[in-house]
């Protein structure tokens, strides 16, 4: 075992189990003048090592080694938690590796919110996705250095981003599919590389931020059993579907980190799988970064309700580190890696493997420039005012426009100037569907209603939600504002707005272990007061002290005067009382009557999770009148409209990660049905009966079975979750200022008939590559306002195996609208000796063409893509007839001048 900074012969003897009397020896050393020499030498050694690790002239490996060598075993183990503590004696600051940037800097206050990942995939645009990731890393750097200047090291304030999610969206029931780039390994890999490169930057010395490819591997539902499931997968499916995007992330993008998954793969927990972490990730791909566990995944090793693969936390920790998991995110179970010291004592693991893990972790922090002067790090000077800048907001609007997919149009779109519009549907004024999950706070959110009113004027727009999203989950919550909240002035007269007072808070001492989150209480008199015109607070600075993310409490007092009588639900954090009675569930309120409202809430840091309440999200109080006749209101709103724009679908409140939602069609974040909720189907049919043109805009992170809608409504747009500029982008598409150009990154099925069980990971009959049934809208599908035509495909008639395939095609915009076009290249390998996909995407590009313009589009397929996967999971260069299809979608769906094809003989 390695010796540390101060090891006496006595201490060594104790480690060997020898019986020595320590107390007299300790006295002797204390009283001996020569005893100062070892201490001085040890102190000098530490000082030298500290000087070495801070010496920017030394190679990075030497600097990291100097730092790690100076740590004790306990200090090293502590650095293997996601919230690594400071080592004050070495000058190492605290750091939390847990940060998110899926489609914008997430959970760290305001940031530009781009379309959810599935929406960015619908752009089919590597270059622009790289630009988006560059903006995200700009904002991340700016925010990190602002936090750093205040000495803040909370979760979500760092530079190690646990993004992107490059799992394959193999089944439409998966609630987290919205976080991915869709169902195709090639598209996912290409977009993952573009995003990773944008996050990590292009400096020769420093990483801009550190990206993480997750979740390795074979991880895509079901959510409710992800901690206990064992996914059995063949070598062929593993290498043909589940791994290619990870290989590209490592080999092509040099991703800095990889997150291992909760599930087992072929019997082994993913975070303890030698096959995945040693054989494939390290040996085959040459990965040299660090691996972290998904949060709580190591505890799943020994949890009786999870994998129960071992009995003890110490054995689980040693197992994970032996296999190559360097960092334990232990949220909910604290940290299993706290048992590593005991594991070393018991001989479960050698300390050298702990050194290896800590070295990998600090290599990342050093690459990020965290131990160098900011003046040496080019990214440290990005200004904070870049966050949510006009340039960045313009980019998210452009991304939204590119991501919208036109699924049907009988000619009603684009809308004519001067039309009167009824915006109907539970997502018409719902900010949730702009954002998706793992999001930041939008700087300038524009709902569908906002965008259409801004485009044609409020006088030309009527609105009604029409229904709930499903059951008692609503999309039309309203923030209480000065229309309904008042306070009394000194004369006792009601004035608009609520009064809020801010207080210092006091932490209770941790004496009751049943309350490990250190409850806080407000203390003293109000330190500051203000009047709020609406009950929303976004304040990362304490109104009491002015310091960033410091704890404070607030008390809101107001008179609430509803405009309508009804049964009201309230939604907001804190203790809410009306007329002195705590609000629990729905409350009956009368129109015009005044009710005394009081809210108490403390914005507090949580030392267990290392989070700050006011860093994560805004505070607001919303309500909804659940006794309103929603359908009748919708019919009334549509009465005088020329066209009905329906904003329907689902939301990240009912699909997502391991959610406590069990409703008809929804199963703890996943879906058991892909149909629209019954409430919304009834609403759509009622609007259709009015005889007016209906444009359906569907919001969802996953495929929807819009069968009746396809047959009956006039136009359908799939929006996914399109970012904070949704309303503006949608209005521009509806009125033809921009032609829709998004393409589906997933197949839209008619139903789930013929699907295997959700937890069956065999790829038979899944995704466009293997599905044998009839689909509603195919992968790659999307319509335009213009007529794009393909011709003159130029490709070699034959090719030597191992060579790249280069080809070109003529693309003409024969329509009347300027537009962008996604050109897709698919191949089929009929002469392969094993099963191969029906067709496989192997190339794509996006082109902008003015009306009447003709261009030559060049595409190249690398030789490494012209392979098939044999039954042992090996890549084999394909030989035989290679069928090649280029155009506006898959063969069999794109027809006529929308696609062209050829055969290349590979010898």
KAMO-V267795 format. One record per residue. N is the residue number from 1. SS is DSSP state (helix for helix, strand for strand, loop for the rest). PHI is phi in radians with two decimals (NA if undefined). Layout:
# KAMO-V267795
N:SS:PHI ; N:SS:PHI
This chain:
# KAMO-V267795
1:loop:NA ; 2:loop:-1.18 ; 3:loop:-1.42 ; 4:loop:-1.91 ; 5:loop:-1.12 ; 6:loop:-2.44 ; 7:loop:-2.16 ; 8:loop:-1.52 ; 9:helix:-0.99 ; 10:helix:-1.13 ; 11:helix:-1.08 ; 12:helix:-1.11 ; 13:helix:-1.11 ; 14:helix:-1.07 ; 15:helix:-1.08 ; 16:loop:-1.49 ; 17:loop:1.52 ; 18:loop:-1.37 ; 19:loop:-1.52 ; 20:loop:-2.28 ; 21:loop:-1.59 ; 22:helix:-1.39 ; 23:helix:-1.06 ; 24:helix:-1.08 ; 25:helix:-1.11 ; 26:helix:-1.09 ; 27:helix:-1.11 ; 28:helix:-1.08 ; 29:helix:-1.14 ; 30:helix:-1.16 ; 31:helix:-1.56 ; 32:loop:-1.74 ; 33:loop:-1.12 ; 34:loop:-1.17 ; 35:helix:-1.16 ; 36:helix:-1.25 ; 37:helix:-1.09 ; 38:helix:-1.06 ; 39:helix:-1.10 ; 40:helix:-1.11 ; 41:helix:-1.12 ; 42:helix:-1.12 ; 43:helix:-1.10 ; 44:helix:-1.13 ; 45:helix:-1.09 ; 46:helix:-1.09 ; 47:helix:-1.07 ; 48:helix:-1.18 ; 49:helix:-1.11 ; 50:helix:-1.13 ; 51:helix:-1.08 ; 52:helix:-1.18 ; 53:helix:-1.26 ; 54:loop:-1.62 ; 55:loop:-1.45 ; 56:loop:-1.23 ; 57:loop:-1.40 ; 58:loop:-1.45 ; 59:loop:-1.03 ; 60:helix:-1.00 ; 61:helix:-1.06 ; 62:helix:-1.18 ; 63:helix:-1.15 ; 64:helix:-1.13 ; 65:helix:-1.07 ; 66:helix:-1.06 ; 67:helix:-1.23 ; 68:helix:-1.13 ; 69:helix:-1.09 ; 70:loop:-1.53 ; 71:loop:-1.61 ; 72:loop:-1.38 ; 73:helix:-1.02 ; 74:helix:-1.11 ; 75:helix:-1.14 ; 76:helix:-1.12 ; 77:helix:-1.06 ; 78:helix:-1.08 ; 79:loop:-1.34 ; 80:loop:-1.69 ; 81:strand:-1.62 ; 82:loop:-1.10 ; 83:strand:-1.75 ; 84:strand:-1.29 ; 85:loop:-1.36 ; 86:loop:-1.21 ; 87:strand:-1.99 ; 88:helix:-1.10 ; 89:helix:-1.18 ; 90:helix:-1.82 ; 91:loop:1.31 ; 92:strand:-1.62 ; 93:loop:-1.34 ; 94:loop:-1.15 ; 95:strand:-2.70 ; 96:strand:-1.99 ; 97:loop:-1.29 ; 98:loop:-1.44 ; 99:strand:-2.53 ; 100:strand:-2.25 ; 101:loop:-2.68 ; 102:loop:-1.08 ; 103:loop:-2.54 ; 104:loop:2.40 ; 105:loop:-1.08 ; 106:strand:-1.89 ; 107:loop:1.08 ; 108:loop:-2.29 ; 109:loop:1.50 ; 110:strand:-1.21 ; 111:loop:-2.85 ; 112:loop:-1.16 ; 113:loop:-1.80 ; 114:loop:-1.51 ; 115:loop:-0.95 ; 116:loop:-0.94 ; 117:helix:-0.89 ; 118:helix:-1.13 ; 119:helix:-1.25 ; 120:helix:-1.14 ; 121:helix:-1.12 ; 122:loop:-1.16 ; 123:loop:-1.27 ; 124:loop:0.87 ; 125:loop:-2.50 ; 126:helix:-1.03 ; 127:helix:-1.11 ; 128:helix:-1.25 ; 129:helix:-1.10 ; 130:helix:-1.09 ; 131:helix:-1.10 ; 132:helix:-1.09 ; 133:helix:-1.11 ; 134:helix:-1.13 ; 135:helix:-1.12 ; 136:helix:-1.05 ; 137:helix:-1.24 ; 138:helix:-1.03 ; 139:helix:-1.16 ; 140:helix:-1.10 ; 141:helix:-1.08 ; 142:helix:-1.07 ; 143:helix:-1.19 ; 144:helix:-1.04 ; 145:helix:-1.24 ; 146:helix:-1.18 ; 147:helix:-1.13 ; 148:helix:-1.02 ; 149:helix:-1.10 ; 150:loop:-1.69 ; 151:loop:1.28 ; 152:loop:-1.69 ; 153:loop:-2.34 ; 154:loop:-1.23 ; 155:loop:-0.94 ; 156:loop:1.36 ; 157:loop:-1.89 ; 158:loop:-1.81 ; 159:loop:-2.18 ; 160:strand:-1.69 ; 161:strand:-1.60 ; 162:loop:-1.55 ; 163:loop:-2.61 ; 164:loop:-1.67 ; 165:strand:-1.59 ; 166:loop:-1.96 ; 167:loop:-1.18 ; 168:loop:-1.55 ; 169:loop:-1.42 ; 170:loop:-1.42 ; 171:loop:-2.45 ; 172:loop:-1.17 ; 173:loop:-1.41 ; 174:loop:-1.26 ; 175:helix:-1.22 ; 176:helix:-1.60 ; 177:helix:-1.00 ; 178:helix:-1.02 ; 179:helix:-1.44 ; 180:loop:-1.78 ; 181:loop:-1.75 ; 182:loop:1.87 ; 183:loop:-1.70 ; 184:loop:-1.84 ; 185:helix:-1.10 ; 186:helix:-1.20 ; 187:helix:-1.05 ; 188:helix:-1.05 ; 189:helix:-1.12 ; 190:helix:-1.11 ; 191:helix:-1.24 ; 192:helix:-1.06 ; 193:helix:-1.08 ; 194:helix:-1.07 ; 195:helix:-1.21 ; 196:helix:-1.07 ; 197:helix:-1.07 ; 198:helix:-1.18 ; 199:helix:-1.19 ; 200:helix:-1.51 ; 201:loop:1.38 ; 202:loop:-2.22 ; 203:loop:-1.31 ; 204:loop:-1.26 ; 205:loop:-1.90 ; 206:loop:-2.04 ; 207:loop:-1.34 ; 208:loop:-1.27 ; 209:loop:-2.43 ; 210:strand:-1.86 ; 211:loop:-1.50 ; 212:strand:-2.31 ; 213:strand:-1.53 ; 214:strand:-2.45 ; 215:strand:-1.94 ; 216:strand:-1.59 ; 217:loop:-2.65 ; 218:loop:0.98 ; 219:loop:-2.18 ; 220:loop:-2.86 ; 221:loop:1.67 ; 222:loop:-1.33 ; 223:loop:-1.22 ; 224:loop:-1.18 ; 225:loop:-2.06 ; 226:loop:-1.15 ; 227:loop:-1.40 ; 228:loop:-2.18 ; 229:loop:-1.23 ; 230:strand:-1.99 ; 231:strand:-1.66 ; 232:loop:-1.59 ; 233:loop:-2.40 ; 234:loop:-1.30 ; 235:helix:-1.04 ; 236:helix:-1.12 ; 237:helix:-1.13 ; 238:helix:-1.01 ; 239:helix:-1.47 ; 240:helix:-1.54 ; 241:helix:-2.16 ; 242:helix:-1.48 ; 243:loop:-1.84 ; 244:helix:-0.96 ; 245:helix:-1.15 ; 246:helix:-1.20 ; 247:helix:-1.06 ; 248:helix:-1.14 ; 249:helix:-1.04 ; 250:helix:-1.43 ; 251:helix:-1.32 ; 252:loop:-1.56 ; 253:loop:-1.87 ; 254:loop:0.91 ; 255:loop:-1.01 ; 256:loop:-1.37 ; 257:strand:-2.49 ; 258:strand:-2.36 ; 259:strand:-1.80 ; 260:strand:-1.47 ; 261:loop:-1.62 ; 262:loop:-1.22 ; 263:loop:-1.20 ; 264:strand:-1.54 ; 265:strand:-2.17 ; 266:loop:0.88 ; 267:loop:1.71 ; 268:strand:-1.87 ; 269:strand:-0.95 ; 270:helix:-1.01 ; 271:helix:-1.45 ; 272:helix:-2.33 ; 273:loop:-1.67 ; 274:helix:-1.07 ; 275:helix:-1.03 ; 276:helix:-1.28 ; 277:helix:-1.48 ; 278:helix:-1.60 ; 279:helix:-1.24 ; 280:helix:-1.57 ; 281:helix:-1.12 ; 282:helix:-1.43 ; 283:helix:-1.36 ; 284:helix:-1.27 ; 285:loop:-1.57 ; 286:loop:1.28 ; 287:loop:-1.18 ; 288:loop:-2.18 ; 289:loop:-1.56 ; 290:strand:-1.91 ; 291:strand:-1.98 ; 292:strand:-2.08 ; 293:strand:-1.42 ; 294:loop:-1.12 ; 295:loop:-1.32 ; 296:loop:1.61 ; 297:helix:-1.17 ; 298:helix:-1.24 ; 299:helix:-1.10 ; 300:helix:-1.10 ; 301:helix:-0.99 ; 302:helix:-1.96 ; 303:loop:-1.15 ; 304:loop:-1.09 ; 305:loop:-1.61 ; 306:loop:-1.95 ; 307:loop:-1.30 ; 308:loop:0.87 ; 309:loop:-1.47 ; 310:loop:-2.60 ; 311:loop:-1.71 ; 312:loop:-2.21 ; 313:helix:-1.05 ; 314:helix:-1.14 ; 315:helix:-1.15 ; 316:helix:-1.12 ; 317:helix:-1.09 ; 318:helix:-1.09 ; 319:helix:-1.01 ; 320:helix:-1.09 ; 321:helix:-1.21 ; 322:helix:-1.01 ; 323:helix:-1.40 ; 324:loop:2.12 ; 325:loop:-1.50 ; 326:loop:-1.62 ; 327:strand:-2.26 ; 328:strand:-1.86 ; 329:loop:-1.50 ; 330:loop:-1.98 ; 331:loop:-0.98 ; 332:loop:1.55 ; 333:loop:-2.13 ; 334:loop:0.94 ; 335:loop:-2.25 ; 336:helix:-1.13 ; 337:helix:-1.18 ; 338:helix:-1.06 ; 339:helix:-1.55 ; 340:helix:-1.15 ; 341:helix:-1.07 ; 342:helix:-1.13 ; 343:helix:-1.09 ; 344:helix:-1.15 ; 345:helix:-1.04 ; 346:loop:-1.45 ; 347:loop:1.42 ; 348:loop:-1.21 ; 349:loop:-2.62 ; 350:loop:-1.55 ; 351:helix:-1.07 ; 352:helix:-1.07 ; 353:helix:-1.26 ; 354:helix:-1.18 ; 355:helix:-0.99 ; 356:helix:-1.08 ; 357:helix:-1.12 ; 358:helix:-1.14 ; 359:helix:-1.08 ; 360:helix:-1.06 ; 361:helix:-1.15 ; 362:helix:-1.29 ; 363:helix:-1.02 ; 364:helix:-1.11 ; 365:helix:-1.12 ; 366:helix:-1.20 ; 367:helix:-1.06 ; 368:loop:-1.39 ; 369:loop:1.39 ; 370:loop:-1.27 ; 371:loop:-2.04 ; 372:loop:-2.06 ; 373:loop:-1.06 ; 374:helix:-1.00 ; 375:helix:-1.14 ; 376:helix:-1.58 ; 377:loop:-1.78 ; 378:helix:-1.08 ; 379:helix:-1.42 ; 380:helix:-1.25 ; 381:helix:-1.72 ; 382:loop:-1.14 ; 383:loop:-1.30 ; 384:helix:-1.16 ; 385:helix:-1.29 ; 386:helix:-1.27 ; 387:loop:-1.18 ; 388:loop:1.19 ; 389:loop:-1.14 ; 390:helix:-1.07 ; 391:helix:-1.10 ; 392:helix:-1.23 ; 393:helix:-1.16 ; 394:helix:-1.11 ; 395:helix:-1.19 ; 396:helix:-1.24 ; 397:helix:-1.13 ; 398:helix:-1.09 ; 399:helix:-1.11 ; 400:helix:-1.06 ; 401:helix:-1.06 ; 402:helix:-1.22 ; 403:helix:-1.53 ; 404:loop:-1.24 ; 405:strand:-1.95 ; 406:strand:-1.43 ; 407:strand:-1.70 ; 408:strand:-2.62 ; 409:strand:-2.78 ; 410:loop:-1.59 ; 411:loop:1.95 ; 412:loop:-1.19 ; 413:loop:-1.79 ; 414:loop:-1.27 ; 415:loop:-1.20 ; 416:loop:-1.45 ; 417:loop:-1.04 ; 418:loop:1.54 ; 419:loop:-1.24 ; 420:loop:-1.64 ; 421:strand:-2.05 ; 422:strand:-1.79 ; 423:strand:-1.62 ; 424:strand:-2.19 ; 425:loop:2.29 ; 426:loop:-1.16 ; 427:loop:-1.78 ; 428:loop:-1.16 ; 429:loop:-2.35 ; 430:loop:-1.97 ; 431:loop:-1.18 ; 432:helix:-0.97 ; 433:helix:-1.37 ; 434:helix:-1.28 ; 435:helix:-1.85 ; 436:loop:1.21 ; 437:loop:-1.77 ; 438:loop:0.85 ; 439:loop:-2.07 ; 440:loop:-1.60 ; 441:strand:-1.45 ; 442:loop:-1.14 ; 443:loop:-1.39 ; 444:loop:-2.49 ; 445:loop:-1.22 ; 446:loop:-2.19 ; 447:loop:-1.32 ; 448:helix:-1.00 ; 449:helix:-1.07 ; 450:helix:-1.01 ; 451:helix:-1.12 ; 452:helix:-1.26 ; 453:helix:-1.10 ; 454:helix:-1.13 ; 455:helix:-1.35 ; 456:helix:-2.12 ; 457:loop:1.63 ; 458:helix:-1.03 ; 459:helix:-1.16 ; 460:helix:-1.79 ; 461:strand:-2.28 ; 462:strand:-2.04 ; 463:strand:-2.55 ; 464:strand:-2.76 ; 465:loop:-1.17 ; 466:loop:1.43 ; 467:loop:-2.91 ; 468:loop:-1.29 ; 469:loop:-1.10 ; 470:strand:-2.94 ; 471:loop:0.88 ; 472:loop:-1.83 ; 473:strand:-1.79 ; 474:loop:-1.90 ; 475:loop:-1.86 ; 476:loop:-1.97 ; 477:loop:-0.97 ; 478:strand:-2.13 ; 479:strand:-1.29 ; 480:loop:-1.17 ; 481:strand:-2.30 ; 482:loop:-1.21 ; 483:loop:-1.26 ; 484:loop:-2.28 ; 485:strand:-2.00 ; 486:strand:-2.48 ; 487:strand:-2.38 ; 488:strand:-1.71 ; 489:loop:-1.42 ; 490:loop:-1.11 ; 491:loop:-1.56 ; 492:loop:1.46 ; 493:loop:-1.57 ; 494:strand:-1.25 ; 495:strand:-2.20 ; 496:strand:-1.08 ; 497:loop:1.76 ; 498:strand:-1.90 ; 499:strand:-1.65 ; 500:strand:-2.22 ; 501:strand:-2.05 ; 502:strand:-1.99 ; 503:strand:-2.30 ; 504:strand:-1.21 ; 505:strand:-2.17 ; 506:strand:-2.18 ; 507:strand:-1.44 ; 508:loop:-1.38 ; 509:loop:-1.29 ; 510:loop:-1.42 ; 511:loop:-1.98 ; 512:loop:-1.92 ; 513:loop:-1.30 ; 514:loop:-1.35 ; 515:loop:-2.21 ; 516:loop:-1.34 ; 517:loop:-1.69 ; 518:loop:0.91 ; 519:loop:-1.00 ; 520:strand:-2.06 ; 521:strand:-2.29 ; 522:strand:-1.28 ; 523:strand:-2.46 ; 524:strand:1.29 ; 525:strand:-1.63 ; 526:strand:-1.06 ; 527:strand:-1.58 ; 528:strand:-2.79 ; 529:strand:-2.42 ; 530:strand:-2.79 ; 531:strand:-1.91 ; 532:strand:-1.76 ; 533:loop:-1.38 ; 534:strand:-2.53 ; 535:loop:-1.49 ; 536:strand:-2.41 ; 537:strand:-2.33 ; 538:loop:-2.18 ; 539:loop:-2.38 ; 540:loop:-1.48 ; 541:strand:-1.92 ; 542:loop:-1.20 ; 543:loop:-1.18 ; 544:loop:-1.45 ; 545:loop:-1.86 ; 546:loop:1.48 ; 547:loop:-1.45 ; 548:strand:-1.22 ; 549:loop:1.00 ; 550:loop:-1.57 ; 551:loop:-1.07 ; 552:strand:-2.77 ; 553:strand:-2.05 ; 554:strand:-2.42 ; 555:strand:-2.24 ; 556:strand:-1.78 ; 557:strand:-2.25 ; 558:strand:-2.78 ; 559:strand:-1.82 ; 560:strand:-1.76 ; 561:strand:-2.18 ; 562:loop:-1.11 ; 563:loop:-1.53 ; 564:loop:-2.24 ; 565:loop:-1.30 ; 566:strand:2.85 ; 567:strand:-1.80 ; 568:strand:-1.83 ; 569:strand:-1.77 ; 570:strand:-1.93 ; 571:strand:-2.37 ; 572:loop:3.07 ; 573:loop:-1.40 ; 574:loop:1.97 ; 575:strand:-1.60 ; 576:strand:-1.98 ; 577:strand:-2.23 ; 578:strand:-2.14 ; 579:loop:0.91 ; 580:loop:1.43 ; 581:strand:-1.94 ; 582:strand:-1.07 ; 583:loop:-1.47 ; 584:loop:-2.38 ; 585:loop:1.40 ; 586:loop:-1.28 ; 587:strand:-2.21 ; 588:strand:-1.43 ; 589:strand:-2.23 ; 590:loop:-1.80 ; 591:loop:-1.05 ; 592:loop:1.43 ; 593:loop:-1.54 ; 594:strand:-1.66 ; 595:strand:-2.18 ; 596:strand:-1.37 ; 597:strand:-1.87 ; 598:strand:-2.38 ; 599:strand:-2.25 ; 600:strand:-2.11 ; 601:strand:-2.62 ; 602:strand:-1.99 ; 603:strand:-1.52 ; 604:loop:-2.24 ; 605:strand:-1.37 ; 606:strand:-1.96 ; 607:loop:-1.18 ; 608:loop:-1.28 ; 609:loop:-1.60 ; 610:loop:1.04 ; 611:strand:-2.16 ; 612:strand:-2.02 ; 613:helix:-0.97 ; 614:helix:-1.45 ; 615:helix:-1.53 ; 616:helix:-1.32 ; 617:loop:-2.81 ; 618:loop:-1.38 ; 619:strand:-1.76 ; 620:strand:-2.69 ; 621:loop:-2.05 ; 622:strand:-2.09 ; 623:strand:-2.51 ; 624:strand:-2.57 ; 625:strand:-1.57 ; 626:loop:-1.49 ; 627:loop:-1.75 ; 628:loop:-1.22 ; 629:loop:-1.42 ; 630:helix:-1.14 ; 631:helix:-1.18 ; 632:helix:-1.09 ; 633:helix:-1.10 ; 634:helix:-1.17 ; 635:helix:-1.09 ; 636:helix:-1.14 ; 637:helix:-1.13 ; 638:helix:-1.52 ; 639:loop:-0.97 ; 640:loop:-1.81 ; 641:loop:-1.43 ; 642:loop:-1.50 ; 643:strand:-2.55 ; 644:strand:-1.91 ; 645:strand:-1.78 ; 646:strand:-1.79 ; 647:strand:-1.81 ; 648:strand:-2.18 ; 649:strand:2.01 ; 650:loop:-2.16 ; 651:loop:-2.74 ; 652:loop:-1.19 ; 653:loop:-1.42 ; 654:loop:-2.23 ; 655:loop:-2.26 ; 656:loop:2.84 ; 657:loop:-1.52 ; 658:loop:0.68 ; 659:loop:-1.71 ; 660:loop:-1.46 ; 661:loop:-2.10 ; 662:strand:-2.24 ; 663:strand:-2.35 ; 664:loop:-1.05 ; 665:loop:1.63 ; 666:strand:-2.30 ; 667:strand:-2.35 ; 668:loop:0.95 ; 669:loop:1.83 ; 670:strand:-1.57 ; 671:strand:-2.17 ; 672:loop:-1.78 ; 673:loop:-2.47 ; 674:loop:-1.88 ; 675:loop:-1.45 ; 676:loop:-1.11 ; 677:loop:-0.96 ; 678:helix:-1.00 ; 679:helix:-1.00 ; 680:helix:-1.37 ; 681:helix:-1.06 ; 682:helix:-1.13 ; 683:helix:-1.11 ; 684:helix:-1.06 ; 685:helix:-1.16 ; 686:helix:-1.16 ; 687:helix:-1.20 ; 688:helix:-1.08 ; 689:loop:-1.16 ; 690:loop:-1.25 ; 691:loop:1.38 ; 692:loop:-1.77 ; 693:strand:-1.03 ; 694:strand:-2.09 ; 695:strand:-1.89 ; 696:strand:-1.69 ; 697:strand:-1.99 ; 698:strand:-1.74 ; 699:strand:-1.84 ; 700:loop:-2.94 ; 701:loop:-1.62 ; 702:loop:-2.56 ; 703:loop:-1.20 ; 704:loop:-2.15 ; 705:loop:-1.55 ; 706:loop:-1.64 ; 707:helix:-1.21 ; 708:helix:-1.05 ; 709:helix:-1.11 ; 710:helix:-1.04 ; 711:helix:-1.43 ; 712:helix:-2.16 ; 713:loop:-1.44 ; 714:loop:-1.51 ; 715:strand:-2.67 ; 716:strand:-2.35 ; 717:strand:-2.10 ; 718:strand:-1.60 ; 719:loop:-1.79 ; 720:loop:0.91 ; 721:loop:-2.12 ; 722:loop:-1.58 ; 723:loop:1.63 ; 724:loop:-1.24 ; 725:loop:-1.66 ; 726:helix:-0.86 ; 727:helix:-1.05 ; 728:helix:-1.13 ; 729:helix:-1.12 ; 730:helix:-1.10 ; 731:helix:-1.07 ; 732:helix:-1.13 ; 733:helix:-1.26 ; 734:helix:-1.06 ; 735:loop:-1.70 ; 736:loop:1.37 ; 737:loop:-1.21 ; 738:loop:-2.49 ; 739:loop:-1.45 ; 740:loop:-1.08 ; 741:loop:-2.45 ; 742:loop:-1.19 ; 743:loop:-2.30 ; 744:loop:-1.18 ; 745:loop:-1.60 ; 746:loop:-2.45 ; 747:loop:-1.39 ; 748:strand:-1.74 ; 749:strand:-1.60 ; 750:loop:-1.37 ; 751:loop:-2.97 ; 752:loop:-1.80 ; 753:loop:-1.12 ; 754:loop:1.53 ; 755:loop:-1.30 ; 756:loop:-1.23 ; 757:loop:-0.99 ; 758:loop:-1.00 ; 759:loop:-1.61 ; 760:loop:-1.62 ; 761:loop:-1.69 ; 762:loop:-1.18 ; 763:loop:-1.48 ; 764:loop:-0.97 ; 765:loop:1.11 ; 766:loop:-2.12 ; 767:helix:1.06 ; 768:helix:-1.04 ; 769:helix:-1.28 ; 770:helix:-2.32 ; 771:loop:-1.22 ; 772:loop:-1.89 ; 773:loop:-1.60 ; 774:loop:-1.51 ; 775:strand:-1.97 ; 776:strand:-1.43 ; 777:strand:-2.34 ; 778:loop:-1.37 ; 779:loop:-0.87 ; 780:loop:1.55 ; 781:loop:-1.43 ; 782:loop:3.04 ; 783:strand:-1.78 ; 784:loop:-2.37 ; 785:loop:-1.49 ; 786:loop:-2.07 ; 787:loop:-1.91 ; 788:strand:-1.65 ; 789:strand:-2.17 ; 790:strand:-2.00 ; 791:strand:-2.80 ; 792:strand:0.94 ; 793:strand:-1.19 ; 794:strand:-1.96 ; 795:strand:-2.64 ; 796:loop:-1.17 ; 797:loop:-1.33 ; 798:strand:-2.51 ; 799:strand:-2.66 ; 800:loop:-1.48 ; 801:loop:-0.93 ; 802:loop:1.78 ; 803:loop:-1.69 ; 804:loop:-1.27 ; 805:strand:-1.87 ; 806:strand:-1.96 ; 807:strand:-2.64 ; 808:strand:-2.51 ; 809:strand:-2.58 ; 810:strand:-1.56 ; 811:strand:-2.07 ; 812:strand:-2.21 ; 813:strand:-1.57 ; 814:loop:-1.61 ; 815:loop:-1.73 ; 816:loop:-1.79 ; 817:loop:-2.06 ; 818:loop:-1.13 ; 819:strand:-2.80 ; 820:strand:-1.86 ; 821:strand:-2.30 ; 822:strand:-1.66 ; 823:strand:-1.66 ; 824:strand:-2.06 ; 825:strand:-2.10 ; 826:strand:-2.10 ; 827:strand:-2.26 ; 828:strand:-2.29 ; 829:strand:-2.10 ; 830:loop:-1.21 ; 831:loop:-1.70 ; 832:loop:-1.18 ; 833:loop:-1.39 ; 834:loop:-2.23 ; 835:loop:-1.06 ; 836:loop:-2.22 ; 837:loop:-1.03 ; 838:loop:-0.90 ; 839:loop:-2.57 ; 840:strand:-2.35 ; 841:strand:-1.16 ; 842:strand:-2.34 ; 843:strand:-3.04 ; 844:strand:-2.85 ; 845:strand:-2.73 ; 846:strand:-2.06 ; 847:strand:-2.25 ; 848:strand:-1.81 ; 849:strand:-2.27 ; 850:loop:-1.38 ; 851:loop:-0.96 ; 852:loop:1.51 ; 853:loop:-1.36 ; 854:strand:-2.24 ; 855:strand:-2.37 ; 856:strand:-1.74 ; 857:strand:-1.75 ; 858:strand:-1.85 ; 859:strand:-2.34 ; 860:strand:-2.40 ; 861:strand:-1.90 ; 862:loop:-1.07 ; 863:helix:-0.98 ; 864:helix:-1.16 ; 865:helix:-1.60 ; 866:loop:-1.62 ; 867:strand:-2.33 ; 868:strand:-2.11 ; 869:strand:-1.79 ; 870:loop:-1.41 ; 871:loop:-1.25 ; 872:loop:-1.67 ; 873:loop:1.47 ; 874:loop:-1.63 ; 875:strand:-1.36 ; 876:strand:-2.20 ; 877:strand:-1.02 ; 878:loop:-1.34 ; 879:loop:-2.33 ; 880:strand:2.24 ; 881:strand:-1.31 ; 882:strand:-1.87 ; 883:strand:-1.53 ; 884:strand:-2.08 ; 885:strand:-2.25 ; 886:strand:-2.27 ; 887:strand:2.82 ; 888:loop:-1.72 ; 889:loop:2.26 ; 890:loop:-1.32 ; 891:strand:-1.07 ; 892:loop:1.64 ; 893:loop:-2.00 ; 894:strand:-1.36 ; 895:loop:-2.35 ; 896:helix:1.06 ; 897:helix:-1.47 ; 898:helix:-1.55 ; 899:strand:-2.70 ; 900:strand:-2.41 ; 901:strand:-2.51 ; 902:strand:-2.73 ; 903:strand:-2.14 ; 904:strand:-2.02 ; 905:strand:-1.58 ; 906:strand:-1.73 ; 907:loop:-1.84
